[in-house]
Amino acid sequence: MWNFPNCLGALDGKHVEIFAPPNSGSQYFNYKKTFSINLLALVDANYKFIAVDEGSYGKNSDGGIFANSNLGKALEQNKLHVPKDKNLPGTQCPVPYVIVANEAFPLKTYLLRPYPGSVINGDIQKQVFNYRLSRARRVSENAFGNLVQKLRIFFRSIKSLPENVDNIILTTCILHNYIKDNILITQHLDPPECEPNWGRIHRQGGNALTTAFNVRETYKTFFNSENGSLPWQRDKFM
């Protein structure tokens, strides 16, 4: 639907504002100068929550929350029964199933983040990759937007103990999915194809970071191939 094959979902975090809990010090005080509890969510192509982790202190970073979450640990330890690598459409090039996220998260073989601005330097292919990743990742931001619009409790700071706020957040996520199940209308698009016979990702002796770079490079090549590109993806860069 979002022209990003082998994608499991989009990952993002949201600060849920609360009143400062008693005797909590600065634990819940975030960079926005408010008190909050973090909601970390993995979202599917239809704006539904696949997995959520709520309850982390507002001062914690999204990347740190993910690393310490049950989801992050399960992915790192390969315990989620994710399918084996699958060829990109029209190729003989198997790549892992991946999650897309913003620059707050680490680059992993199973987690793709954008190229940093410091290494792009006018490289249109990398800019195209960032655009395609951002386009797919936007579903997580939109899901949070839908959640807030439908359940107006998020328009104000929640006055409750943190453990009760955790239950409120989880309940609203379940309600959000229930609503989506009952009103969802989707239009499925055929995934783009790419040039065949690219070859395989080169695994570098168990070096996870190097392999993660290779995965991202393979997706970059795919998105810039004749059949794997979108008609409008280069418009803003030319």
C-alpha positions, 0 to 999 in steps of 0.5 A: 500500500505504501510501496515499501515491500517487506515492511512489518510496520512503522515505529514511533513514540509519542509523549502523553502529557500528565500532571507531575506525579508526587515525589517523581523529581524530573523523571517524567520531565521531557525536552518539551518542558512538560511532564509525560509518559512515553507511548512507543508504538509499532503501526501497520499500513492501516494505521492500527497498532500492532504492538505498544509499550507504554509507561516509560519516563518522559525524559527517556529517548525513543531509541532508549525506550525501544532498546529496553522494551519487550518488542526491542528485546524480542527483535534483537534476540530473533524471538518474534518468528519473523519470516525469513528473508524474501526477494524484493519484487521482481528480483533475486535479491532476498532482504530481511523484513524490516520496520521503518523508523525515524532518526531517533532509532538505531539502524539495524538489519530489521530496523531502517532509519533515514540516511543522515543529512551529513552523508547525503551531500546532494546524493539524489538516490539517498534522498529518494530512499529517505523520501520513500522511508518517510512516506511509509513511516508517516502511518505511525504519525497519522495513527497518533493523530487519529488516536488524539482526534478520536479520544480527546483525553489526550488534548489535556494533561492527564491527572492520574497516577502513572500506573493508571495512565498506563492503563488509560493509554493501553485502553485507548490503543485497543479502542482505536484498533476496534474503531479501525476494524469497523470503519476501515476502507483500504485501497490495495495497490500492486507493489512496484517491481525492480530489475532482476538479478541484482545479487544477494546482500553481502553478509560481513562475518556477523558484523550486524552494523555492516549488514544493516548498512548493506540492507539499507543500501539494497533498498536504496538501489531498489527504490532507484531502479527503473521498475522500483521507483515511483513516478513522482519521487524525484520531483522535489530533488531535481 
